[in-house]
Amino acid sequence: MDKIKKHDLMEKIVRELEDLKNSQQAVIQKIGKIEVDNIELGDSRLEKDLPDVHQRTSDNLDTITGILDYFAGTTEEFGDKNHILELKEEKAIREATGG
């Protein structure tokens, strides 16, 4: 795999991790809303199980955030080390001039 393709794939993974992080945040918000609604309802099963679900989801979010931070940094370092912007510019010029 050439360096540009590798970097593009790394950037795609970063975007997917960001999406996963946002999804986990949305799940935590939904769980919180259910917990609040259940204060009025008072269902014992929800009262018992939702805090555990909330905690596990929060732990997953922490893990995903750590992975995202690490991999975004790795992607940026790879791009800088391999001069990806310059390589992409050169490739664009070659393609535009038919070379």
C-alpha angles and dihedrals in degrees: 000000000000121000096255093051091046092051092047090052091048090052090049090054090050090053091048091050090050089052091048090050091051090049092052090049089052091050091052090051091050092049089050091052091051090049091051092047090049091057086072095037097044100206106173096210092053090045090052101043107031096070089057092048089048092051095048091048090048090050089051090051090053091051093047091048090052092049091047093050091048096045095043088055092047090050092050092048091049090050093049095043093050097039091236095172091055092045091051091049091050091048092050091051092049091050093046093050094042093245 
